[in-house]
Amino acid sequence: NCSECRQLKSALVLELTGKERFRFGYEQLSSMIKEAAPILRRQKQDYEASFEVIAKLTSELNEARKELSELHQLSGESIENYRYIQRENQFLINDNKSLATKIQVLLAEIEELRTGKRPSERETSPEYDLNQEVPLTFRNVVELQHVNQKLDKLVREMRAQHNNDDEDLNRTRFDELKKEHQQQQEKLKETKNQLDSLETQMTSLIQERDFLRLLVSRSSSSQSTSSTNQSVDIHQIENLRDQVNRLQEKIDILTKKNTQLTNEKDDLIRTSNEKIRTIQYELLTARTEIEQTNDKLNLINDEQATNRLTIASLRTEINGWQERHTMLLQIRNKQEQQYFNILSELRQLKDEKASLECRLNALENERKFDSIKYEQIENECMLLKSEIVKNEQIQPVIEKLQNLAEFTKEKTKAMFEAKLNDLTTQNNELCQRIEENEREKELMDRTYQSRLEEITQNLQQEKLNHTETRTKFITEKEKAEQLQRQLNEIETKLNSNTNQKTDYEQQLGDYEKELKMLRVKLDAANNELELKQTLIQSGIDNANQSDINGQKAIDELEKEFTQKSYDYENEIERFKQ
């Protein structure tokens, strides 16, 4: 028995030493976890702060995209306005040509009246120029100017007279219509008053009728009870019946009058509404005619100036929008770079967090398993001690306990050794996998950065091309403005040289030739401007296409990165299992 107790004591001592070693390892692991806890907290805080930064950046990106969409809409509207102005200019050119034909015909008629000769069809055509074959004399020009002044005076007088007549007619018509409207309103008020009085009479008569019916009913009920006063009651009943019949006749008459008055009221309302509608329609037609005449008279003189101003303002607006578009593109590229950097950092933090969480879970599971085993062993030891103290004479139980202790000891040792070997191998494999993943991440970052640099270089090259086309467009615009100034100077010279006879006759042909040459140059400059505008639009389209391609490349890289990270996480989970 003593030898068996000694063996049991030695076994217990060995188990206690194993437990102490297990405690020492457990304390080391807990210390490592405590040391890693603040790092994990910081990483968690950084992770949450990065989410806030991402939310801010996404909001800024959405605002920038909204501004870009608004700018695209404004650019589309400006292009449509520019096309509309071009159409209006073409209409004005056609109107000028038609006016030129009319003026040519009037000049031919004046010449026919002055000389008595009928001009040919070629002379009345708009392409015919008097200065090509027969030069104008000073006398003809002065006479034509006097005639034009007289015609202008007559036209102005006719316009003023026409406007005054229209105003007088409108005023008189409006006053008459006002009077009719007031009369109809007074009639309506009278009819309303009559209707109100008739309604009051009707109500009073109905009340009297009801009262008389009550009296008749009471008298009929009292006939059965009072036979002595029968003759008096009969007379009263007859009188009441006569009164009821009279009241009924009056009510019928009043209802007929009421219906007649309502019909008259409806007729008056209909007629008044119809008259009001006709008056409003006439007023609208008169106003539209007046406005159309005024617009037609003022459009010819105002449209050219307004078109020039609108073209200049639209050009300045287009330039401003293009500059704003470039600025927004730069801001967008910067924000996207910051966004992708933050995403890469967040992914790294996620991976580190996942690995640390896996390690912590494994350690916690092992700790729980070891604590359960330790409790089981302690319980078994306590049972053994109690059984040894109480039952020293029971040897088979002791032998069984010894066998169980040896079996559990060997089993726990084998389990611990196998688990330690598995953990070491898994740790080594995980370290190798983590190193490989880090290398692949570095390669992916390098490729991503190289692609981003290529995209930025392409964008910068397209911006330079855009600036070059813009400078060329500005130079061509300045040339066109210089040509326009020369035209204006020549026109002023033509207007100033009307008083000089000999100079006018000599320089007319030269000026006309110069005008033709300048018109040809202006047409060429306008064609060049249109070509430059098409080039600018194509450059903008190319820049937008490059932006789209860059965004697609970035999306593809993000997809590849997410797929690889997902594969790595699946492999890590598989190794854990």
C-alpha positions as CSV (number, residue, x, y, z in Angstrom):
1,N,0.0,0.0,0.0
2,C,2.8,2.4,0.8
3,S,4.5,1.7,-2.5
4,E,1.2,2.3,-4.3
5,C,0.7,5.6,-2.4
6,R,4.2,6.7,-3.3
7,Q,3.5,5.9,-6.9
8,L,0.3,7.9,-6.7
9,K,2.1,10.8,-5.0
10,S,4.8,10.8,-7.7
11,A,2.1,10.8,-10.4
12,L,0.4,13.6,-8.7
13,V,3.7,15.6,-8.4
14,L,4.2,15.0,-12.2
15,E,0.7,16.2,-12.9
16,L,1.2,19.3,-10.7
17,T,4.5,20.1,-12.5
18,G,2.6,19.8,-15.8
19,K,-0.1,22.0,-14.5
20,E,2.4,24.6,-13.4
21,R,4.0,24.5,-16.9
22,F,0.5,24.9,-18.4
23,R,-0.1,27.9,-16.0
24,F,3.2,29.4,-17.0
25,G,2.3,29.2,-20.7
26,Y,-1.2,30.5,-20.0
27,E,0.2,33.5,-18.2
28,Q,2.6,34.2,-21.0
29,L,-0.2,34.1,-23.5
30,S,-2.4,36.4,-21.3
31,S,0.5,38.9,-21.0
32,M,0.9,38.8,-24.8
33,I,-2.8,39.4,-25.2
34,K,-2.7,42.3,-22.7
35,E,0.2,43.9,-24.5
36,A,-1.6,43.5,-27.9
37,A,-4.9,44.9,-26.5
38,P,-4.0,48.7,-26.7
39,I,-2.6,48.1,-30.2
40,L,-5.9,46.5,-31.2
41,R,-7.9,49.4,-29.6
42,R,-5.8,51.9,-31.5
43,Q,-6.3,50.0,-34.7
44,K,-10.1,49.9,-34.0
45,Q,-10.1,53.7,-33.4
46,D,-8.1,54.3,-36.6
47,Y,-10.5,52.0,-38.4
48,E,-13.6,53.9,-37.2
49,A,-11.9,57.3,-38.0
50,S,-11.1,56.0,-41.4
51,F,-14.8,55.2,-41.9
52,E,-15.6,58.9,-41.1
53,V,-13.0,60.1,-43.5
54,I,-14.4,57.8,-46.2
55,A,-17.9,59.2,-45.6
56,K,-16.6,62.8,-45.9
57,L,-14.7,62.0,-49.1
58,T,-17.7,60.2,-50.6
59,S,-19.9,63.2,-49.8
60,E,-17.3,65.5,-51.4
61,L,-17.1,63.2,-54.4
62,N,-20.9,63.2,-54.8
63,E,-20.9,67.0,-54.6
64,A,-18.2,67.2,-57.3
65,R,-20.1,64.8,-59.5
66,K,-23.3,66.9,-59.1
67,E,-21.3,70.0,-60.1
68,L,-19.9,68.2,-63.1
69,S,-23.4,67.1,-64.2
70,E,-24.6,70.7,-63.8
71,L,-21.7,71.9,-65.8
72,H,-22.4,69.4,-68.5
73,Q,-26.0,70.5,-68.6
74,L,-25.0,74.1,-68.8
75,S,-22.5,73.4,-71.6
76,G,-25.3,71.6,-73.5
77,E,-27.6,74.5,-73.0
78,S,-24.9,76.9,-74.2
79,I,-24.3,74.9,-77.3
80,E,-28.0,74.8,-78.0
81,N,-28.2,78.6,-77.5
82,Y,-25.2,79.1,-79.8
83,R,-26.9,77.0,-82.5
84,Y,-30.1,78.9,-82.0
85,I,-28.2,82.2,-82.5
86,Q,-26.5,80.8,-85.6
87,R,-30.0,80.0,-87.0
88,E,-31.2,83.5,-86.1
89,N,-28.2,85.0,-87.8
90,Q,-28.9,83.0,-90.9
91,F,-32.5,84.2,-90.8
92,L,-31.3,87.8,-90.5
93,I,-28.9,87.3,-93.5
94,N,-31.9,86.1,-95.5
95,D,-34.0,89.0,-94.4
96,N,-31.1,91.4,-95.3
97,K,-31.0,89.8,-98.8
98,S,-34.7,90.2,-99.2
99,L,-34.5,93.8,-98.1
100,A,-31.7,94.3,-100.6
101,T,-33.9,93.1,-103.4
102,K,-36.7,95.3,-102.2
103,I,-34.4,98.4,-102.1
104,Q,-33.0,97.5,-105.5
105,V,-36.6,97.4,-106.9
106,L,-37.4,100.7,-105.3
107,L,-34.3,102.3,-106.7
108,A,-35.2,101.0,-110.1
109,E,-38.7,102.4,-109.8
110,I,-37.3,105.8,-108.7
111,E,-34.9,105.7,-111.6
112,E,-37.7,104.8,-114.0
113,L,-39.8,107.7,-112.6
114,R,-36.9,110.1,-112.9
115,T,-35.6,109.2,-116.4
116,G,-38.7,107.5,-117.9
117,K,-36.7,104.4,-118.8
118,R,-37.8,101.0,-117.6
119,P,-34.8,99.0,-116.2
120,S,-34.0,95.4,-117.2
121,E,-34.6,92.3,-115.1
122,R,-30.8,92.1,-114.5
123,E,-30.7,95.6,-112.9
124,T,-33.6,94.7,-110.5
125,S,-31.9,91.5,-109.3
126,P,-30.1,91.6,-105.9
127,E,-26.8,90.5,-107.5
128,Y,-26.7,93.5,-109.7
129,D,-24.4,96.4,-108.6
130,L,-24.8,99.9,-110.2
131,N,-21.2,100.7,-109.5
132,Q,-19.9,97.9,-111.7
133,E,-21.1,99.5,-115.0
134,V,-22.6,103.0,-114.4
135,P,-21.0,105.1,-111.5
136,L,-23.4,107.1,-109.3
137,T,-23.2,110.9,-109.5
138,F,-23.3,113.2,-106.5
139,R,-26.7,114.5,-107.6
140,N,-28.3,111.1,-107.8
141,V,-27.0,110.2,-104.3
142,V,-28.2,113.5,-102.8
143,E,-31.7,113.0,-104.4
144,L,-31.9,109.5,-103.1
145,Q,-30.9,110.6,-99.6
146,H,-33.6,113.3,-99.7
147,V,-36.2,110.7,-100.9
148,N,-35.1,108.3,-98.2
149,Q,-35.5,111.0,-95.5
150,K,-39.0,111.8,-96.8
151,L,-39.9,108.1,-96.8
152,D,-38.6,107.7,-93.3
153,K,-40.7,110.7,-92.1
154,L,-43.8,109.3,-93.8
155,V,-43.2,105.9,-92.2
156,R,-42.7,107.4,-88.8
157,E,-45.9,109.5,-89.1
158,M,-47.8,106.5,-90.3
159,R,-46.6,104.4,-87.4
160,A,-47.5,107.2,-84.9
161,Q,-50.9,107.7,-86.4
162,H,-51.5,103.9,-86.5
163,N,-50.5,103.6,-82.9
164,N,-52.7,106.6,-81.8
165,D,-55.7,105.2,-83.8
166,D,-55.3,101.8,-82.2
167,E,-55.0,103.3,-78.7
168,D,-58.1,105.5,-79.3
169,L,-60.1,102.5,-80.6
170,N,-59.0,100.4,-77.7
171,R,-59.9,103.1,-75.2
172,T,-63.3,103.7,-76.6
173,R,-64.1,100.0,-76.9
174,F,-62.8,99.4,-73.4
175,D,-65.0,102.2,-72.0
176,E,-68.1,100.9,-73.8
177,L,-67.5,97.4,-72.6
178,K,-67.0,98.7,-69.0
179,K,-70.3,100.5,-69.1
180,E,-72.1,97.4,-70.5
181,H,-70.5,95.3,-67.8
182,Q,-71.6,97.7,-65.1
183,Q,-75.1,97.8,-66.4
184,Q,-75.3,94.0,-66.4
185,Q,-73.9,93.9,-62.9
186,E,-76.6,96.3,-61.7
187,K,-79.3,94.1,-63.4
188,L,-77.9,91.1,-61.7
189,K,-78.0,92.8,-58.3
190,E,-81.7,93.9,-58.9
191,T,-82.6,90.3,-59.9
192,K,-80.8,89.0,-56.8
193,N,-82.8,91.4,-54.6
194,Q,-86.1,90.4,-56.2
195,L,-85.2,86.7,-55.7
196,D,-84.4,87.3,-52.0
197,S,-87.7,89.2,-51.5
198,L,-89.6,86.4,-53.3
199,E,-87.9,83.8,-51.2
200,T,-88.9,85.6,-48.0
201,Q,-92.5,85.8,-49.2
202,M,-92.4,82.1,-50.0
203,T,-91.2,81.2,-46.6
204,S,-93.9,83.4,-44.9
205,L,-96.6,81.9,-47.1
206,I,-95.4,78.3,-46.4
207,Q,-95.5,79.1,-42.6
208,E,-99.1,80.4,-42.9
209,R,-100.1,77.3,-44.9
210,D,-98.7,75.0,-42.3
211,F,-100.4,76.9,-39.6
212,L,-103.7,76.7,-41.4
213,R,-103.3,73.0,-41.9
214,L,-102.8,72.6,-38.2
215,L,-106.0,74.5,-37.5
216,V,-107.9,72.4,-40.0
217,S,-106.6,69.2,-38.5
218,R,-107.5,70.4,-35.0
219,S,-111.0,71.4,-36.2
220,S,-111.6,68.0,-37.8
221,S,-110.5,66.3,-34.5
222,S,-112.8,68.5,-32.5
223,Q,-115.8,67.8,-34.7
224,S,-116.3,64.3,-33.2
225,T,-116.3,65.7,-29.6
226,S,-118.2,68.9,-30.0
227,S,-121.5,68.4,-31.8
228,T,-123.1,71.6,-30.5
229,N,-120.7,73.9,-32.2
230,Q,-120.9,72.0,-35.5
231,S,-122.3,74.8,-37.7
232,V,-119.7,77.3,-36.4
233,D,-116.9,74.8,-37.0
234,I,-118.1,74.1,-40.6
235,H,-118.0,77.8,-41.4
236,Q,-114.5,78.1,-39.9
237,I,-113.3,75.1,-41.8
238,E,-114.7,76.4,-45.1
239,N,-113.0,79.8,-44.4
240,L,-109.7,78.0,-43.6
241,R,-110.0,75.9,-46.7
242,D,-110.6,79.0,-48.8
243,Q,-107.6,80.7,-47.2
244,V,-105.4,77.6,-47.9
245,N,-106.5,77.5,-51.5
246,R,-105.7,81.2,-51.9
247,L,-102.3,80.7,-50.3
248,Q,-101.6,77.7,-52.6
249,E,-102.5,79.9,-55.6
250,K,-100.2,82.6,-54.4
251,I,-97.4,80.1,-53.8
252,D,-97.9,78.8,-57.4
253,I,-97.8,82.3,-58.8
254,L,-94.6,83.1,-56.8
255,T,-92.9,79.8,-57.9
256,K,-93.7,80.7,-61.5
257,K,-92.2,84.1,-61.0
258,N,-89.2,82.6,-59.2
259,T,-88.6,80.2,-62.1
260,Q,-88.9,83.1,-64.6
261,L,-86.5,85.2,-62.6
262,T,-84.0,82.4,-62.3
263,N,-84.2,81.8,-66.1
264,E,-83.7,85.5,-66.7
265,K,-80.8,85.5,-64.3
266,D,-79.2,82.5,-66.1
267,D,-79.7,84.2,-69.5
268,L,-78.2,87.4,-68.2
269,I,-75.2,85.6,-66.8
270,R,-74.7,83.7,-70.0
271,T,-75.0,86.8,-72.2
272,S,-72.6,88.7,-69.8
273,N,-70.1,85.8,-69.9
274,E,-70.3,85.6,-73.6
275,K,-69.8,89.3,-74.0
276,I,-66.9,89.3,-71.5
277,R,-65.3,86.4,-73.5
278,T,-65.7,88.3,-76.8
279,I,-64.3,91.4,-75.2
280,Q,-61.4,89.6,-73.8
281,Y,-60.7,87.9,-77.1
282,E,-60.9,91.2,-78.9
283,L,-58.6,92.8,-76.4
284,L,-56.1,89.9,-76.7
285,T,-56.2,90.1,-80.5
286,A,-55.7,93.9,-80.4
287,R,-52.9,93.6,-77.9
288,T,-51.2,90.8,-79.9
289,E,-51.6,92.8,-83.1
290,I,-50.0,95.9,-81.4
291,E,-47.3,93.8,-79.9
292,Q,-46.6,92.1,-83.2
293,T,-46.3,95.4,-85.1
294,N,-44.1,96.9,-82.4
295,D,-41.9,93.7,-82.3
296,K,-41.6,93.6,-86.1
297,L,-40.5,97.3,-86.2
298,N,-38.0,96.9,-83.3
299,L,-36.6,93.5,-84.1
300,I,-34.7,94.5,-87.3
301,N,-32.6,97.1,-85.5
302,D,-32.1,95.3,-82.2
303,E,-31.5,91.6,-83.1
304,Q,-28.0,92.1,-84.6
305,A,-26.7,94.0,-81.6
306,T,-28.2,91.5,-79.1
307,N,-26.9,88.6,-81.1
308,R,-23.4,90.0,-81.0
309,L,-23.6,90.6,-77.3
310,T,-25.0,87.1,-76.6
311,I,-22.3,85.5,-78.8
312,A,-19.6,87.3,-76.8
313,S,-21.2,86.5,-73.5
314,L,-21.6,82.8,-74.5
315,R,-18.0,82.6,-75.5
316,T,-16.9,84.0,-72.2
317,E,-19.2,81.6,-70.3
318,I,-17.9,78.7,-72.3
319,N,-14.4,79.6,-71.5
320,G,-15.3,80.0,-67.8
321,W,-17.1,76.6,-67.8
322,Q,-14.1,74.9,-69.5
323,E,-11.7,76.3,-66.8
324,R,-14.1,75.3,-64.0
325,H,-14.3,71.8,-65.6
326,T,-10.6,71.4,-65.6
327,M,-10.4,72.6,-62.0
328,L,-13.1,70.1,-61.0
329,L,-11.3,67.3,-62.8
330,Q,-8.1,68.0,-60.9
331,I,-9.9,68.1,-57.6
332,R,-11.7,64.9,-58.5
333,N,-8.4,63.1,-59.3
334,K,-6.8,64.3,-56.0
335,Q,-9.9,63.1,-54.1
336,E,-9.8,59.7,-55.9
337,Q,-6.2,59.2,-55.0
338,Q,-6.8,60.0,-51.4
339,Y,-9.8,57.7,-51.4
340,F,-7.9,54.8,-52.9
341,N,-5.0,55.3,-50.4
342,I,-7.5,55.2,-47.5
343,L,-9.1,52.1,-49.0
344,S,-5.7,50.3,-49.2
345,E,-4.9,51.3,-45.6
346,L,-8.4,50.1,-44.5
347,R,-7.9,46.8,-46.2
348,Q,-4.6,46.3,-44.5
349,L,-6.1,47.1,-41.1
350,K,-9.0,44.7,-41.8
351,D,-6.6,41.9,-42.7
352,E,-4.5,42.5,-39.6
353,K,-7.6,42.7,-37.4
354,A,-8.9,39.4,-38.9
355,S,-5.6,37.6,-38.3
356,L,-5.4,38.9,-34.7
357,E,-9.0,38.0,-34.0
358,C,-8.3,34.5,-35.3
359,R,-5.3,34.1,-33.1
360,L,-7.3,35.4,-30.1
361,N,-10.2,33.0,-30.8
362,A,-7.7,30.1,-31.0
363,L,-6.0,31.1,-27.8
364,E,-9.3,31.5,-26.0
365,N,-10.5,28.1,-27.2
366,E,-7.3,26.5,-26.0
367,R,-7.5,28.2,-22.7
368,K,-11.0,27.1,-22.2
369,F,-10.1,23.5,-23.1
370,D,-7.1,23.5,-20.8
371,S,-9.1,25.0,-17.9
372,I,-11.8,22.3,-18.4
373,K,-9.1,19.6,-18.3
374,Y,-7.4,21.2,-15.3
375,E,-10.7,21.2,-13.4
376,Q,-11.4,17.6,-14.4
377,I,-7.9,16.6,-13.1
378,E,-8.4,18.5,-9.9
379,N,-11.7,16.8,-9.3
380,E,-10.2,13.5,-10.0
381,C,-7.3,14.1,-7.6
382,M,-9.7,15.2,-4.9
383,L,-11.7,12.1,-5.4
384,L,-8.6,10.0,-5.3
385,K,-7.4,11.6,-2.1
386,S,-10.8,11.1,-0.4
387,E,-10.9,7.5,-1.5
388,I,-7.3,6.8,-0.4
389,V,-8.0,8.3,3.1
390,K,-11.3,6.5,3.5
391,N,-10.7,3.2,1.7
392,E,-7.1,2.2,2.1
393,Q,-8.1,-1.5,2.2
394,I,-9.8,-1.4,-1.2
395,Q,-7.0,-2.3,-3.6
396,P,-8.9,-3.0,-6.8
397,V,-10.3,0.5,-6.7
398,I,-6.8,1.9,-6.1
399,E,-5.5,-0.1,-9.1
400,K,-8.3,1.2,-11.3
401,L,-7.5,4.7,-10.2
402,Q,-3.9,4.2,-10.9
403,N,-4.7,2.9,-14.3
404,L,-7.0,5.8,-15.0
405,A,-4.4,8.3,-13.8
406,E,-1.7,6.8,-16.0
407,F,-4.1,6.6,-19.0
408,T,-5.2,10.3,-18.5
409,K,-1.6,11.3,-18.0
410,E,-0.4,9.7,-21.2
411,K,-3.5,10.9,-23.1
412,T,-3.0,14.5,-22.0
413,K,0.7,14.4,-22.8
414,A,0.0,13.0,-26.3
415,M,-2.8,15.6,-26.8
416,F,-0.6,18.5,-25.7
417,E,2.3,17.4,-27.9
418,A,0.1,16.9,-30.9
419,K,-1.6,20.2,-30.4
420,L,1.7,22.0,-30.0
421,N,3.1,20.4,-33.1
422,D,-0.1,21.3,-35.1
423,L,0.0,24.9,-33.8
424,T,3.7,25.3,-34.7
425,T,3.2,24.0,-38.2
426,Q,0.1,26.1,-38.7
427,N,2.0,29.2,-37.4
428,N,4.8,28.6,-39.8
429,E,2.4,28.1,-42.7
430,L,0.5,31.2,-41.7
431,C,3.7,33.3,-41.5
432,Q,4.7,32.1,-45.0
433,R,1.2,32.9,-46.3
434,I,1.3,36.3,-44.7
435,E,4.7,37.1,-46.3
436,E,3.4,35.9,-49.7
437,N,0.3,38.0,-49.3
438,E,2.4,41.1,-48.4
439,R,4.6,40.6,-51.4
440,E,1.5,40.2,-53.7
441,K,0.0,43.4,-52.1
442,E,3.2,45.3,-52.8
443,L,3.2,44.1,-56.4
444,M,-0.4,45.1,-56.7
445,D,0.2,48.5,-55.3
446,R,3.1,49.1,-57.7
447,T,1.1,48.0,-60.7
448,Y,-1.8,50.2,-59.5
449,Q,0.5,53.2,-59.0
450,S,2.0,52.7,-62.5
451,R,-1.4,52.6,-64.0
452,L,-2.5,55.7,-62.2
453,E,0.6,57.5,-63.3
454,E,0.0,56.5,-66.9
455,I,-3.6,57.7,-66.7
456,T,-2.5,61.0,-65.1
457,Q,0.1,61.5,-67.8
458,N,-2.5,60.9,-70.5
459,L,-4.9,63.4,-68.8
460,Q,-2.1,66.0,-68.6
461,Q,-1.3,65.6,-72.3
462,E,-5.0,66.0,-73.2
463,K,-5.2,69.1,-71.0
464,L,-2.1,70.6,-72.8
465,N,-3.8,69.8,-76.2
466,H,-6.9,71.5,-74.9
467,T,-5.0,74.6,-73.8
468,E,-3.3,74.8,-77.2
469,T,-6.6,74.6,-79.1
470,R,-8.0,77.2,-76.7
471,T,-5.1,79.6,-77.4
472,K,-5.5,79.0,-81.2
473,F,-9.2,79.7,-80.8
474,I,-8.5,83.0,-78.9
475,T,-6.1,84.1,-81.6
476,E,-8.6,83.4,-84.3
477,K,-11.2,85.2,-82.4
478,E,-8.9,88.3,-82.1
479,K,-8.3,88.1,-85.8
480,A,-12.0,88.1,-86.5
481,E,-12.5,91.1,-84.1
482,Q,-9.8,93.0,-86.0
483,L,-11.5,92.3,-89.3
484,Q,-14.8,93.5,-87.8
485,R,-13.1,96.7,-86.6
486,Q,-11.7,97.2,-90.0
487,L,-15.2,96.8,-91.5
488,N,-16.6,99.3,-89.0
489,E,-13.8,101.8,-89.9
490,I,-14.5,101.4,-93.6
491,E,-18.2,101.9,-93.0
492,T,-17.5,105.1,-91.0
493,K,-15.3,106.3,-93.8
494,L,-18.0,105.6,-96.3
495,N,-20.5,107.6,-94.3
496,S,-18.1,110.5,-93.8
497,N,-17.1,110.8,-97.5
498,T,-20.6,111.6,-98.8
499,N,-19.9,115.3,-99.0
500,Q,-16.9,114.9,-101.3
501,K,-17.8,114.4,-104.9
502,T,-14.6,113.5,-106.6
503,D,-13.2,111.4,-103.7
504,Y,-16.4,109.6,-103.4
505,E,-16.5,108.7,-107.1
506,Q,-12.9,107.5,-107.1
507,Q,-12.9,105.6,-103.8
508,L,-16.3,103.9,-104.1
509,G,-15.0,101.1,-106.2
510,D,-11.9,100.5,-104.0
511,Y,-14.0,100.4,-100.9
512,E,-16.4,98.0,-102.4
513,K,-13.6,95.7,-103.4
514,E,-12.1,95.9,-99.9
515,L,-15.5,95.2,-98.5
516,K,-15.8,92.1,-100.6
517,M,-12.3,90.9,-99.7
518,L,-13.1,91.5,-96.0
519,R,-16.3,89.6,-96.3
520,V,-14.5,86.7,-97.8
521,K,-12.0,86.9,-95.0
522,L,-14.8,87.0,-92.4
523,D,-16.4,84.0,-93.9
524,A,-13.0,82.2,-93.8
525,A,-12.5,83.2,-90.2
526,N,-16.0,82.1,-89.3
527,N,-15.3,78.7,-90.9
528,E,-12.0,78.4,-89.0
529,L,-13.8,79.3,-85.8
530,E,-16.4,76.6,-86.4
531,L,-13.6,74.1,-87.1
532,K,-11.8,75.1,-83.9
533,Q,-15.0,74.8,-81.9
534,T,-15.5,71.2,-83.3
535,L,-11.9,70.4,-82.4
536,I,-12.4,71.8,-78.8
537,Q,-15.6,69.7,-78.5
538,S,-13.7,66.6,-79.7
539,G,-10.9,67.3,-77.2
540,I,-13.5,67.6,-74.4
541,D,-15.1,64.3,-75.6
542,N,-11.7,62.6,-75.6
543,A,-10.9,63.9,-72.1
544,N,-14.3,62.5,-70.9
545,Q,-13.5,59.2,-72.6
546,S,-10.1,59.0,-70.9
547,D,-11.7,59.8,-67.5
548,I,-14.2,56.9,-68.1
549,N,-11.4,54.5,-69.1
550,G,-9.4,55.5,-66.0
551,Q,-12.4,54.9,-63.8
552,K,-12.9,51.5,-65.5
553,A,-9.3,50.5,-64.9
554,I,-9.5,51.6,-61.2
555,D,-12.7,49.6,-60.8
556,E,-11.0,46.5,-62.3
557,L,-8.1,46.8,-60.0
558,E,-10.4,47.1,-57.0
559,K,-12.3,44.0,-58.1
560,E,-9.0,42.0,-58.5
561,F,-7.8,43.2,-55.1
562,T,-11.2,42.3,-53.4
563,Q,-11.2,38.9,-55.1
564,K,-7.6,38.1,-53.9
565,S,-8.3,39.3,-50.4
566,Y,-11.5,37.1,-50.3
567,D,-9.4,34.1,-51.6
568,Y,-6.8,34.7,-48.9
569,E,-9.4,34.9,-46.2
570,N,-11.0,31.7,-47.4
571,E,-7.6,30.0,-47.3
572,I,-6.9,31.3,-43.7
573,E,-10.3,30.0,-42.6
574,R,-9.6,26.6,-44.2
575,F,-6.3,26.4,-42.4
576,K,-7.9,27.2,-39.1
577,Q,-10.5,24.5,-39.6
